[in-house]
Amino acid sequence: FVFQGMEEDKGPQMRKLYVE
């Protein structure tokens, strides 16, 4: 998944973005 790599780069903010 593309967002999986971005999550580690951007942080929890990006993670929460695509999780919700």
C-alpha positions as CSV (number, residue, x, y, z in Angstrom):
1,F,0.0,0.0,0.0
2,V,1.3,3.4,-0.9
3,F,0.0,5.2,2.1
4,Q,1.8,2.7,4.3
5,G,5.2,4.2,3.3
6,M,3.9,7.7,3.5
7,E,2.7,7.1,7.0
8,E,6.2,6.5,8.2
9,D,7.3,9.7,6.3
10,K,4.6,12.2,7.2
11,G,3.8,10.7,10.6
12,P,0.5,9.9,12.4
13,Q,-1.2,13.0,10.8
14,M,-1.1,11.4,7.3
15,R,-2.1,8.1,8.8
16,K,-5.2,9.5,10.5
17,L,-6.0,11.2,7.2
18,Y,-6.5,8.0,5.2
19,V,-7.7,6.0,8.2
20,E,-10.7,8.2,8.7
